[in-house]
Amino acid sequence: MSELCQNAERPSDCGARVTGTRPSSVFLAGWRPASKHPYRSACLYNRLRLGGLGLVIVICSLTENGYTQRVGPVSVSDRSLSDTLGHSESSESAVGHTSDPQAYSSISGTVLDANGAALSDTRVTLAVVSGAGERTALSGSNGEFTFTELSPGTFKVTITSPGMETFVSSDIVLRERERHELPQIVLAVAGTTTEVHVDVTQAELAQEQIKAAEQQRVFGVLPNFYSSYIWDAAPLNPKQKFGLALHSITDPVEFVGTGLIAGAEQANNTFPGYGQGAEGYAKRYGAAYTDDVLGRVIGSAILPSLFRQDPRYFYKGSGTVRSRLFYAVSRAVVTRGDNGRSQPNYSHVLGSFAAGGIANLYHPAGDRGVGLTLGNGLIDTAGNAANNLLREFLLRRLTPKVPDYEKGKP
């Protein structure tokens, strides 16, 4: 355009206004208006021509830009956590996969109990090891579970069920398009720990120990009720002391033993005032049984309850033979109190002499007196010492129902 204007006679005329004409119609028709000034007309014509060309370019440019905005790529945000654990609803370019579901990976498995039966409704949790998130599912009626549409990554499976031990898998590295199936998962029954607090009184413990002692018999026959092989046995209360004494004097072996003693006395004509024959034997039997009952009840029940002493012999079973000999013999005059301490055996010694004194009431007149009282008392005390020696060194080995853990003094 500038070149056209430079060819005009008067360049200032390039900006002159053309009157009486319609530039648009002139341009469209390609007609050049006649003018008295040909250079001015040519300049105007060229301006109109270039202006129209510019307008066409602008329209085409705008049309092309609008089309590009409609068909150009859609901007997407960063992939979310759900893309790691599974398929999201964003576009294919956002998750990095095609629309083909075969492009995703999966993890599956089966949950069984210890008997091989399927466990349904067990809670299965799939977690990303990096901590990005987790998904949860329940096993089906056949015990199976499946997590589909997973992106590659490292996962861990945790399975829980009430009353069963928790299962936690090792890290599962999942690759693209991989179908990972876990080996059959067997949940064991959860171990339970139950704490039971049982408050047992001394009386209850002593009663159980008495029941065990009442089963103690030498050779399985002869009573050995008053031997305690539990060194720290619970003390007896008065009721238990009387109960043990009653059990002893009513035992069938007691009646048999008394019969043998009465027979020996009659054979030796002991207490001749009773005479001989059946009557003499009966009197001797009655006197011998009464002596034993009085000695047992007074020395093992009444006085031990008053003095709070234990009538049993506590087996030592340890130490030198000499120490055990001294211990066994001394128990005839020394006993254990209900408080666990050693003290003079008032119960048995006084009981023996008390029973001897009462024996004067039913023994023959010729045999009564201080001699009978002292004789019975001393014989009973000495007999107690002899019995203790048998208890310490012999009877335990001959008593079959004594538990192994009852070994006397530790």
VORO-791304 format. One record per residue: residue number from 1; x, y, z of N, C-alpha, C in turn. Coordinates in steps of 0.1 Angstrom, whole numbers, plus 5000, padded with zeros to 4 digits. Atoms other than C-alpha are relative to their C-alpha. Last residue first. Example, Ala and Ser with C-alpha at 12.3 -4.5 7.8 and 13.67 -1.06 7.14 Angstrom:
// VORO-791304
num_n_px_n_py_n_pz_ca_px_ca_py_ca_pz_c_px_c_py_c_pz
2_4991_4989_5000_5137_4989_5071_4992_5011_5008;
1_5009_4988_5000_5123_4955_5078_5009_5012_5000;
This chain:
// VORO-791304
num_n_px_n_py_n_pz_ca_px_ca_py_ca_pz_c_px_c_py_c_pz
410_4992_4996_5012_5125_4202_6018_5015_5000_5004;
409_4993_4987_4999_5110_4184_6049_5008_5003_4987;
408_4996_4996_4987_5086_4155_6039_5007_5014_5000;
407_4987_5005_4996_5086_4140_6005_5005_5005_5013;
406_5001_4999_4985_5050_4144_5994_5012_4994_5005;
405_4996_4987_4997_5057_4150_5956_5000_5003_5016;
404_4986_4998_5001_5057_4113_5949_5005_5014_5006;
403_4995_4994_5012_5021_4109_5961_5015_5003_5000;
402_4994_4987_4997_5014_4086_5990_5006_5005_4987;
401_5007_4988_5005_4990_4059_5979_5005_5013_5004;
400_5000_4999_5015_5013_4028_5982_4993_5013_4995;
399_5013_4994_5002_5023_4030_6019_4998_5004_4985;
398_5010_5011_5000_5051_4005_6024_4986_5005_4998;
397_4997_5009_5011_5079_4030_6014_4989_4989_4999;
396_5003_4993_5012_5063_4056_6037_5002_4991_4988;
395_5014_5000_5005_5061_4031_6065_4997_5007_4987;
394_5005_5012_5007_5098_4023_6069_4986_5002_4994;
393_4991_5008_5008_5122_4050_6081_4994_4988_4992;
392_4989_4992_5006_5102_4079_6096_5009_4991_4990;
391_5005_4990_5010_5069_4062_6102_5012_5007_4993;
390_5005_5007_5012_5086_4032_6118_4995_5009_4990;
389_4988_5006_5007_5106_4054_6141_4996_4992_4988;
388_4993_4989_5007_5075_4074_6150_5012_4995_4992;
387_5008_4998_5012_5057_4041_6160_5006_5011_4991;
386_4997_5011_5009_5085_4034_6184_4992_5001_4987;
385_4986_4998_5005_5082_4069_6200_5003_4989_4990;
384_5000_4989_5009_5044_4065_6203_5013_5002_4994;
383_5006_5005_5013_5048_4031_6219_4999_5010_4989;
382_4990_5008_5006_5070_4047_6245_4996_4994_4987;
381_4990_4991_5005_5043_4072_6252_5012_4993_4993;
380_5006_4993_5011_5016_4046_6254_5010_5010_4994;
379_5000_5009_5012_5037_4023_6276_4995_5007_4988;
378_4986_5002_5005_5045_4052_6299_5000_4991_4988;
377_4994_4988_5005_5009_4063_6303_5013_4998_4994;
376_5007_4997_5013_4994_4028_6306_5007_5012_4994;
375_4996_5010_5009_5020_4019_6333_4994_5003_4986;
374_4987_4998_5005_5016_4051_6351_5004_4990_4990;
373_5000_4987_5007_4978_4048_6354_5014_5002_4994;
372_5008_5001_5013_4979_4011_6361_5001_5013_4993;
371_4992_5008_5010_5007_4015_6387_4993_4998_4987;
370_4990_4991_5007_4988_4043_6404_5008_4992_4990;
369_4990_4993_4992_4960_4019_6412_5009_5009_4992;
368_5002_4985_5000_4938_3992_6397_5011_5006_5009;
367_4990_4994_5010_4950_3957_6388_4999_5015_5001;
366_4986_5004_4997_4934_3938_6417_5010_5007_4992;
365_4996_4993_4988_4901_3957_6412_5014_4997_5004;
364_5002_5008_4987_4898_3944_6377_5005_5008_5012;
363_4991_5011_4999_4899_3972_6350_4997_4992_5013;
362_5006_5012_5006_4868_3993_6344_5010_4988_5000;
361_5015_5001_4998_4872_4025_6364_4995_4986_4995;
360_5002_5006_4987_4910_4022_6367_4985_4998_5003;
359_5001_5015_5001_4912_4028_6330_4998_4993_5013;
358_5014_5003_5002_4904_4065_6336_4998_4984_5000;
357_5008_4997_4987_4938_4070_6351_4986_4996_4998;
356_4996_5010_4990_4955_4053_6321_4993_5002_5013;
355_5007_5012_5003_4935_4075_6297_5004_4989_5009;
354_5014_4998_4997_4947_4106_6315_4992_4987_4997;
353_5001_5002_4985_4983_4093_6315_4985_5002_5004;
352_4997_5014_4997_4982_4089_6277_4998_4997_5015;
351_5011_5008_5005_4964_4122_6271_5002_4985_5004;
350_5010_4999_4990_4989_4140_6292_4988_4991_4996;
349_4995_5005_4987_5017_4128_6270_4989_5000_5011;
348_4998_5014_5000_4998_4132_6237_5004_4994_5014;
347_5012_5008_5004_4984_4166_6243_5002_4985_5001;
346_5009_5001_4989_5013_4182_6262_4988_4991_4996;
345_5012_5008_5005_5037_4175_6233_4991_4998_5012;
344_5002_5012_4993_5061_4203_6243_4987_4993_4996;
343_5003_4998_4986_5064_4229_6215_4998_4987_5007;
342_4999_5012_4992_5076_4232_6179_4997_5004_5015;
341_4988_5000_4992_5062_4261_6159_5000_4987_5009;
340_4989_5005_5007_5037_4259_6131_5013_4999_5007;
339_4993_4988_5005_5010_4281_6147_5013_4996_4992;
338_5008_4995_5012_4988_4250_6151_5007_5013_4994;
337_5012_4993_4996_5016_4237_6174_4993_5004_4987;
336_5002_4987_5007_5040_4211_6163_4987_5006_5004;
335_5009_5000_5011_5050_4183_6187_5000_5014_4993;
334_5000_4987_5007_5076_4174_6212_4991_4999_4988;
333_5002_4990_4990_5073_4145_6237_5001_5014_4995;
332_5009_5005_4989_5068_4116_6214_4997_5010_5010;
331_5013_4996_5003_5083_4137_6185_4990_4994_5010;
330_5003_4987_4993_5117_4134_6202_4985_5003_4998;
329_5002_5003_4986_5120_4098_6190_4995_5012_5008;
328_5011_5009_4998_5115_4107_6154_4997_4997_5014;
327_5013_4993_5003_5137_4137_6154_4988_4991_5003;
326_5003_4991_4989_5166_4119_6171_4986_5007_4998;
325_5002_5008_4988_5165_4091_6146_4996_5009_5012;
324_5014_5005_5002_5162_4116_6117_4996_4991_5012;
323_5010_4989_4998_5192_4135_6129_4986_4995_4999;
322_5000_4997_4986_5212_4102_6133_4990_5012_5003;
321_5008_5011_4993_5202_4090_6098_4999_5004_5015;
320_4993_5012_4997_5214_4123_6083_4991_4990_5008;
319_4989_4999_4990_5192_4148_6067_5006_4987_5003;
318_4988_4994_5005_5159_4143_6049_5010_5002_5011;
317_4995_5006_5012_5127_4122_6053_5013_5006_4994;
316_4989_4992_5003_5111_4145_6079_5006_4995_4987;
315_4988_5007_5005_5077_4130_6082_5011_5009_4996;
314_4996_4994_5013_5053_4151_6102_5013_4994_4996;
313_4985_5001_5001_5036_4130_6129_5004_5005_4986;
312_4994_5008_5010_5000_4142_6135_5015_4999_5001;
311_4998_5014_4995_4983_4154_6167_5008_4991_4990;
310_5003_5009_5011_4987_4191_6158_5003_4986_5005;
309_4988_5007_5004_4986_4214_6189_4995_4990_4989;
308_4998_4996_5014_4961_4241_6198_5013_4994_4995;
307_4986_4995_5000_4964_4233_6236_5004_5005_4986;
306_4998_4990_4990_4926_4229_6239_5014_5006_5000;
305_5008_4989_5003_4921_4213_6205_5001_5011_5011;
304_4995_4992_5011_4951_4191_6209_4991_5012_4997;
303_4989_4992_4995_4937_4181_6244_5007_5008_4988;
302_5004_4991_4989_4903_4169_6231_5012_5010_5004;
301_5011_4991_5004_4913_4154_6197_4997_5011_5011;
300_5000_4996_5014_4945_4133_6196_4989_5010_4996;
299_4986_4996_5004_4954_4126_6232_5000_5006_4986;
298_4995_4989_4991_4918_4126_6246_5014_5005_4995;
297_5009_4988_4999_4901_4109_6217_5006_5011_5009;
296_5001_4993_5013_4930_4085_6208_4991_5013_5002;
295_4987_4994_5003_4939_4075_6244_4999_5008_4987;
294_4997_4988_4991_4903_4071_6254_5013_5006_4996;
293_5009_4989_5003_4895_4050_6223_5003_5012_5009;
292_4996_4994_5013_4926_4028_6227_4991_5012_4996;
291_4987_4993_4998_4920_4021_6264_5004_5007_4987;
290_5003_4987_4993_4883_4014_6256_5013_5007_5002;
289_5006_4990_5009_4893_3989_6229_4997_5013_5007;
288_4990_4996_5009_4916_3971_6253_4995_5010_4990;
287_4990_4991_4993_4891_3970_6281_5010_5005_4990;
286_5006_4987_4997_4863_3957_6258_5010_5010_5007;
285_5002_4993_5013_4885_3930_6244_4994_5014_5003;
284_4987_4994_5004_4898_3920_6279_4998_5008_4987;
283_4996_4989_4991_4862_3917_6291_5014_5006_4996;
282_5009_4988_5002_4851_3898_6261_5004_5011_5008;
281_4995_4994_5013_4881_3874_6264_4992_5013_4997;
280_4988_4993_4997_4872_3868_6301_5006_5007_4987;
279_5002_4989_4992_4837_3860_6292_5012_5008_5003;
278_5006_4990_5008_4846_3837_6264_4998_5013_5008;
277_5011_5003_5007_4869_3817_6286_4995_5012_4992;
276_4997_5006_5013_4893_3829_6311_4986_4997_4993;
275_5003_5014_5001_4891_3852_6342_5004_4995_4986;
274_5011_5002_5010_4889_3890_6340_4997_4985_4998;
273_5014_4997_4995_4907_3893_6373_4989_4998_4990;
272_5007_5012_4996_4937_3877_6357_4987_5001_5006;
271_5012_4996_4993_4946_3910_6340_4992_4987_5004;
270_4998_4986_4995_4971_3894_6317_4987_5004_5005;
269_5008_4998_4988_4965_3856_6315_5003_5014_5006;
268_4990_4998_4989_4993_3853_6289_4993_5002_5014;
267_4990_5011_5001_4969_3837_6264_5010_5001_5011;
266_5007_5011_4994_4941_3861_6276_5010_4988_5000;
265_5001_4998_4986_4964_3890_6269_4993_4988_5007;
264_4987_5002_4994_4973_3877_6235_5000_5002_5015;
263_4996_5014_5000_4937_3872_6226_5014_4998_5006;
262_5007_5007_4990_4928_3907_6237_5003_4985_5001;
261_4994_4996_4987_4956_3922_6216_4992_4992_5012;
260_4987_5007_4998_4944_3902_6186_5007_5003_5013;
259_5003_5014_4998_4908_3913_6190_5013_4992_5002;
258_5004_5001_4985_4919_3950_6194_4998_4985_5003;
257_4989_4998_4992_4937_3947_6160_4997_4998_5015;
256_4992_5013_5001_4906_3933_6143_5013_5001_5009;
255_5007_5011_4993_4885_3961_6157_5008_4987_4999;
254_4999_4997_4986_4910_3988_6146_4994_4989_5008;
253_4987_5006_4996_4913_3972_6111_5002_5002_5015;
252_5001_5015_4998_4876_3979_6106_5013_4994_5006;
251_4995_5007_5012_4882_4017_6111_4999_4985_5003;
250_5011_5008_5006_4860_4031_6138_5004_4992_4988;
249_5005_5010_4990_4888_4043_6161_4988_4992_4995;
248_4989_5010_4995_4907_4060_6133_4994_4989_5008;
247_4997_5008_5012_4877_4078_6116_5010_4989_5004;
246_5012_5009_5002_4866_4091_6150_5003_4990_4988;
245_5000_5010_4989_4901_4105_6156_4989_4990_4999;
244_4989_5009_5003_4902_4122_6122_5001_4989_5011;
243_5004_5008_5011_4868_4138_6128_5011_4989_4996;
242_5009_5010_4995_4878_4150_6163_4996_4990_4988;
241_4992_5009_4990_4909_4167_6149_4990_4989_5005;
240_4992_5009_5008_4889_4181_6119_5008_4990_5009;
239_5009_5010_5006_4863_4196_6142_5007_4990_4992;
238_5005_5011_4990_4890_4211_6164_4991_4990_4993;
237_5009_4993_4990_4907_4229_6134_4994_4989_5009;
236_5014_5005_4998_4936_4212_6117_4993_5008_5010;
235_5004_5005_4987_4968_4230_6106_4985_4996_5000;
234_5008_4991_4993_4977_4231_6069_4996_4995_5014;
233_5014_5002_5001_5005_4209_6058_4992_5010_5009;
232_5007_4987_4997_5040_4224_6056_4985_4998_4999;
231_4993_4994_4989_5059_4191_6057_4993_5012_5005;
230_4999_4986_5004_5035_4172_6036_5005_5008_5012;
229_4988_4999_5008_5042_4135_6044_5001_5014_4993;
228_5001_4990_5010_5017_4136_6073_5013_5001_4992;
227_4987_4996_5006_5014_4104_6092_4998_5010_4989;
226_4994_4989_4992_4983_4102_6114_5014_5003_4995;
225_5007_4987_5002_4962_4082_6089_5008_5011_5007;
224_4989_4991_4998_4985_4052_6085_4996_5014_4999;
223_5001_4985_5000_4959_4025_6088_5013_5007_5003;
222_4998_4994_4987_4970_3989_6080_4999_5015_5000;
221_5009_5005_4990_4956_3975_6047_5001_5007_5013;
220_5013_4999_5005_4972_3988_6015_4989_4996_5010;
219_5003_5011_5008_5005_3974_6025_4986_5001_4994;
218_4988_5008_5002_5005_4002_6050_4996_4987_4994;
217_5000_5012_4993_4974_4023_6045_5013_4992_4997;
216_4986_5006_4997_4971_4059_6035_4999_4988_5008;
215_4998_5011_5010_4936_4067_6021_5014_4993_5002;
214_5008_5011_4996_4927_4087_6052_5001_4988_4990;
213_4993_5008_4990_4957_4109_6045_4992_4988_5004;
212_4989_5007_5006_4942_4121_6012_5007_4991_5010;
211_5006_5010_5008_4909_4130_6029_5011_4992_4993;
210_5005_5011_4992_4929_4148_6056_4994_4988_4992;
209_4988_5008_4996_4948_4168_6030_4996_4988_5010;
208_4996_5008_5012_4915_4179_6014_5012_4992_5004;
207_5010_5011_5003_4902_4189_6048_5004_4992_4988;
206_4997_5010_4991_4934_4209_6056_4990_4988_4998;
205_4988_5007_5004_4930_4229_6024_5003_4988_5010;
204_5003_5008_5012_4894_4237_6032_5012_4992_4996;
203_5008_5012_4996_4903_4247_6068_4997_4991_4988;
202_4991_5010_4994_4932_4269_6056_4991_4987_5004;
201_4997_4998_4986_4908_4287_6033_5009_4989_5005;
200_5002_5012_4992_4910_4284_5995_5004_5003_5015;
199_4997_4997_4986_4906_4315_5974_4996_4988_5008;
198_5008_5008_4990_4906_4304_5938_5005_5003_5014;
197_4995_4998_4986_4917_4329_5912_4991_4993_5010;
196_5010_5004_4990_4912_4316_5877_5007_5002_5014;
195_4995_5000_4987_4931_4333_5849_4989_4997_5010;
194_5010_4997_4990_4921_4323_5815_5006_4999_5014;
193_4995_5001_4987_4944_4325_5786_4990_5004_5010;
192_5006_4991_4990_4930_4319_5752_5007_4997_5013;
191_4998_5005_4987_4947_4306_5721_4995_5009_5010;
190_4992_4991_4991_4931_4317_5689_5002_4994_5014;
189_5009_4995_4990_4918_4288_5667_5010_5008_5010;
188_5000_5008_4988_4941_4285_5637_4991_5006_5011;
187_5000_4993_4988_4934_4302_5604_4998_4991_5012;
186_5007_5008_4990_4944_4283_5573_5001_5008_5013;
185_4997_4994_4987_4952_4304_5542_4992_4993_5011;
184_5012_5001_4990_4953_4285_5510_5005_5004_5013;
183_5002_5014_4996_4983_4298_5489_4988_4999_5010;
182_4993_5005_4988_4978_4333_5476_4998_4986_5002;
181_5008_5008_4991_4968_4339_5440_5008_4995_5012;
180_4993_5006_4988_4984_4368_5421_4990_4993_5008;
179_5011_5006_4993_4969_4376_5386_5007_4992_5012;
178_4997_5012_4993_4996_4399_5371_4987_4996_5008;
177_5008_5011_5006_4986_4424_5344_5003_4987_5007;
176_5011_4996_5009_5013_4449_5357_4994_4987_4993;
175_4996_4994_5013_5034_4436_5385_4988_5002_4992;
174_5009_5002_5011_5024_4430_5422_5005_5007_4987;
173_4996_4990_5010_5050_4427_5449_4992_4996_4987;
172_5003_5005_5013_5033_4410_5478_5003_5010_4990;
171_5002_4990_5010_5049_4417_5512_4997_4993_4986;
170_4987_4992_5003_5045_4389_5537_4997_5010_4989;
169_4991_5005_5011_5010_4380_5547_5013_5007_5000;
168_4994_4989_5007_4993_4387_5580_5010_4995_4990;
167_4990_5003_5010_4969_4362_5595_5005_5012_4994;
166_4999_4990_5011_4951_4369_5628_5011_4995_4990;
165_4987_4992_5000_4944_4339_5651_5000_5009_4987;
164_4990_5005_5008_4907_4329_5652_5013_5008_5001;
163_4996_5013_4994_4880_4335_5678_5011_4993_4993;
162_5002_5001_4986_4864_4363_5657_5004_4986_5005;
161_5013_5006_4998_4880_4365_5622_4998_4997_5015;
160_5004_5002_4986_4909_4385_5609_4986_4994_5000;
159_5013_5007_4999_4928_4384_5576_4997_4998_5015;
158_5003_5003_4986_4956_4409_5567_4986_4994_5001;
157_5014_5005_4997_4970_4411_5532_4999_4996_5015;
156_5000_5009_4989_5001_4432_5523_4985_4997_5004;
155_5012_5001_4992_5007_4451_5491_5003_4990_5011;
154_4998_5010_4989_5036_4463_5470_4989_5000_5010;
153_4995_4995_4987_5028_4480_5437_5003_4989_5009;
152_4987_5006_4995_5014_4476_5402_5004_5007_5013;
151_4988_4995_5007_4978_4489_5398_5012_4993_5006;
150_4989_4994_4992_4949_4469_5411_5011_5004_4991;
149_4996_4986_5005_4917_4464_5392_5010_5006_5009;
148_4997_4998_5014_4906_4433_5413_5004_5015_4997;
147_4998_4985_5002_4908_4423_5449_5004_5002_4986;
146_4992_4995_5012_4895_4387_5453_5000_5015_5000;
145_5000_4986_5001_4882_4366_5482_5008_5005_4988;
144_4992_4993_5009_4873_4330_5486_4999_5015_5001;
143_4988_4995_4994_4860_4312_5517_5009_5008_4991;
142_4990_5010_5003_4834_4292_5498_5014_5005_5005;
141_5004_5012_4993_4806_4313_5514_5010_4989_4997;
140_5013_5005_5003_4825_4345_5504_4997_4987_5007;
139_4999_5012_5008_4853_4362_5521_4986_4995_4998;
138_5004_5011_4992_4846_4398_5532_5001_4987_4991;
137_5010_5009_5006_4864_4428_5517_4997_4989_5010;
136_5005_5010_4991_4885_4458_5528_4989_4992_4993;
135_5013_5004_5004_4907_4482_5508_4996_4988_5009;
134_5004_5014_4999_4937_4501_5520_4986_4998_4995;
133_5014_5002_4998_4957_4534_5517_4997_4985_5001;
132_5008_4991_5009_4990_4550_5507_4985_4998_5002;
131_5010_4993_4992_5008_4534_5536_4991_5009_4993;
130_4995_4987_4998_5039_4524_5516_4991_5009_5009;
129_4989_5000_4990_5029_4488_5521_5005_5014_5003;
128_4988_4997_5007_4996_4493_5503_5011_5002_5010;
127_4994_4987_4997_4969_4476_5523_5013_5002_4991;
126_4989_4998_5009_4945_4448_5515_5006_5014_5001;
125_4996_4986_5002_4922_4439_5544_5012_5000_4991;
124_4988_5000_5008_4902_4406_5545_5004_5015_4997;
123_4996_4987_5005_4875_4403_5571_5014_5000_4994;
122_4988_4995_4993_4862_4368_5574_5004_5013_4994;
121_5001_4987_4993_4826_4365_5562_5012_5003_5009;
120_5006_4989_5007_4830_4328_5552_4999_5013_5009;
119_5004_4989_4990_4855_4304_5565_4994_5011_4992;
118_4999_4986_5004_4858_4273_5543_4995_5009_5010;
117_5013_4994_5005_4864_4240_5560_5001_5015_4997;
116_5001_4999_5015_4899_4225_5561_4987_5005_4995;
115_5005_5013_5005_4897_4213_5597_4999_5000_4985;
114_4990_5011_4997_4920_4241_5610_4995_4987_4994;
113_4997_5003_4986_4898_4267_5593_5009_4989_5002;
112_5005_5013_4994_4900_4278_5557_5002_5000_5015;
111_4998_5001_4986_4904_4312_5538_4993_4987_5006;
110_5011_5008_4994_4909_4312_5500_5003_4998_5015;
109_4996_5010_4990_4929_4337_5480_4988_4993_5006;
108_5011_5008_4995_4929_4365_5454_5006_4989_5009;
107_4995_5009_4989_4951_4394_5443_4988_4992_5005;
106_5009_5005_4990_4945_4412_5410_5007_4992_5010;
105_4995_5012_4993_4963_4432_5382_4989_4996_5011;
104_4998_4999_4985_4949_4457_5357_5005_4986_5005;
103_4988_4993_4997_4955_4457_5319_5003_5001_5015;
102_4989_5009_4999_4929_4430_5314_5013_5007_5003;
101_4999_5004_4987_4902_4456_5322_5012_4990_5002;
100_5001_5014_4999_4908_4472_5288_5003_4995_5014;
99_5013_5004_4995_4901_4509_5291_4998_4985_5001;
98_5010_4999_5010_4938_4516_5288_4986_4996_5006;
97_5004_5013_5005_4959_4523_5317_4990_5003_4989;
96_4989_5006_5006_4979_4554_5330_4997_4986_4994;
95_4996_5012_4992_4953_4563_5355_5011_4993_4993;
94_4998_4997_4986_4948_4599_5342_5006_4989_5007;
93_4987_4994_4999_4953_4591_5304_5003_5004_5015;
92_4989_5010_5001_4925_4566_5307_5013_5007_5001;
91_4998_5005_5014_4900_4592_5320_5012_4991_4999;
90_4994_4990_5008_4889_4594_5356_5004_4995_4987;
89_5010_4996_5010_4864_4570_5371_5006_5011_4991;
88_5008_4987_4997_4890_4552_5392_4992_5003_4988;
87_5004_4992_5012_4903_4516_5389_4992_5012_5005;
86_5010_5005_5009_4920_4501_5420_4997_5010_4989;
85_5007_5012_4995_4944_4504_5449_4990_4995_4990;
84_4990_5010_4996_4969_4527_5433_4993_4987_5005;
83_4994_5006_5012_4943_4547_5413_5010_4989_5004;
82_5008_5011_5005_4923_4551_5446_5006_4994_4988;
81_4997_5012_4993_4951_4572_5460_4993_4988_4995;
80_5004_5001_4986_4945_4599_5433_5005_4987_5007;
79_5007_5012_4996_4964_4605_5401_4997_4999_5015;
78_4991_5011_4996_4973_4641_5396_4992_4987_5003;
77_4993_4998_4987_4947_4662_5378_5009_4989_5003;
76_5004_5009_4989_4938_4660_5342_5008_5003_5012;
75_4991_5000_4989_4938_4685_5312_4995_4992_5012;
74_5006_4995_4988_4918_4675_5282_5010_5000_5011;
73_4999_5009_4989_4937_4673_5249_4994_5006_5013;
72_4987_5002_4994_4924_4695_5220_5000_4991_5012;
71_4994_5013_5003_4892_4689_5201_5013_4998_5006;
70_5010_5011_4999_4870_4718_5212_5006_4986_4999;
69_5005_5001_4986_4897_4743_5219_4990_4989_5002;
68_4990_5006_4992_4913_4737_5185_4996_4998_5015;
67_5000_5015_5003_4881_4743_5167_5010_4993_5009;
66_5012_5006_4994_4877_4777_5184_5000_4985_4998;
65_4997_5001_4986_4913_4787_5174_4988_4994_5007;
64_4990_5010_4997_4907_4778_5138_5003_4998_5015;
63_5007_5013_5002_4875_4799_5135_5010_4988_5004;
62_5010_5002_4989_4892_4829_5151_4994_4986_4999;
61_4992_5002_4988_4921_4827_5126_4991_4997_5012;
60_4995_5013_5000_4898_4823_5097_5008_4996_5012;
59_5012_5009_4998_4878_4854_5107_5005_4985_5000;
58_5004_5000_4986_4911_4874_5111_4989_4990_5003;
57_4989_5007_4992_4925_4863_5078_4996_5000_5014;
56_5001_5015_5002_4892_4872_5060_5010_4993_5008;
55_5012_5005_4993_4893_4907_5076_4998_4985_4998;
54_4997_5001_4986_4929_4913_5065_4988_4994_5008;
53_4991_5012_4998_4920_4905_5029_5003_4998_5015;
52_5009_5012_5001_4891_4930_5030_5008_4987_5002;
51_5009_5001_4988_4914_4957_5043_4991_4988_5000;
50_4992_5006_4989_4940_4950_5016_4992_4999_5013;
49_4996_5014_5003_4914_4955_4989_5008_4993_5011;
48_5012_5008_4998_4899_4986_5004_5003_4985_4998;
47_5003_5000_4986_4933_5002_5007_4988_4991_5003;
46_4990_5009_4994_4942_4993_4971_4998_4999_5015;
45_5004_5013_5004_4910_5009_4958_5010_4990_5007;
44_5012_5005_4993_4916_5040_4977_4997_4986_4998;
43_4996_5001_4986_4951_5044_4963_4988_4995_5009;
42_4992_5013_4999_4939_5037_4928_5004_4998_5015;
41_5010_5012_5001_4912_5064_4931_5008_4987_5002;
40_5007_5000_4988_4938_5090_4943_4990_4988_5000;
39_4991_5005_4989_4961_5082_4915_4993_4999_5013;
38_4998_5015_5001_4933_5085_4889_5009_4995_5011;
37_4987_5002_4994_4923_5120_4900_5003_4985_5000;
36_4991_4990_5006_4894_5130_4879_5014_4999_5005;
35_4998_4988_4993_4879_5099_4889_5009_5009_4992;
34_4993_4990_5008_4864_5068_4875_5002_5012_5008;
33_5008_4988_5004_4855_5042_4899_5009_5010_4993;
32_4992_4989_4996_4874_5009_4898_4993_5013_4996;
31_5001_4988_5009_4850_4980_4898_5008_5011_5005;
30_4987_4999_5007_4859_4947_4913_5001_5012_4991;
29_5002_5001_5015_4823_4941_4921_5013_5001_4992;
28_5006_5013_5004_4829_4933_4957_4999_4999_4985;
27_4990_5010_4998_4853_4962_4962_4995_4986_4995;
26_4990_4998_5010_4829_4987_4946_5010_4989_5001;
25_5005_5005_5013_4801_4974_4966_5010_5001_4989;
24_5002_5015_4999_4820_4978_4998_4996_4994_4987;
23_4987_5008_5001_4834_5012_4989_4998_4985_5000;
22_5002_5010_4989_4800_5027_4982_5012_4991_4999;
21_4997_5014_5004_4805_5060_4961_4998_4991_5012;
20_5009_5004_5010_4793_5096_4962_5002_4985_4996;
19_5014_4997_4998_4823_5108_4980_4992_4995_4989;
18_5007_5001_5013_4858_5095_4982_4985_5002_5003;
17_5013_5007_4998_4876_5108_5013_4993_5000_4986;
16_5013_4992_5004_4912_5119_5009_4988_4991_5001;
15_5010_5001_4989_4939_5099_5028_4988_5008_4997;
14_5003_5013_4997_4959_5091_4998_4990_4999_5011;
13_5014_5004_5005_4956_5127_4986_4996_4986_5004;
12_5010_4997_4990_4986_5136_5008_4986_4996_4997;
11_5001_5010_4990_5008_5117_4985_4990_5003_5010;
10_5000_4993_4988_5002_5142_4957_4997_4990_5011;
9_4995_4987_5002_5012_5129_4924_5001_5007_5013;
8_5010_4989_5001_5006_5094_4936_5008_5013_4998;
7_5001_4997_5014_5033_5067_4930_4990_5011_4997;
6_4988_4993_5004_5044_5067_4967_4999_5004_4985;
5_5002_4985_4997_5008_5059_4976_5012_5007_4996;
4_5010_4993_5008_5010_5027_4957_4999_5014_5003;
3_4994_4998_5014_5043_5017_4973_4990_5006_4991;
2_4991_4989_5000_5028_5023_5008_5006_5003_4986;
1_5008_4988_5000_5000_5000_5000_5009_5012_5000;
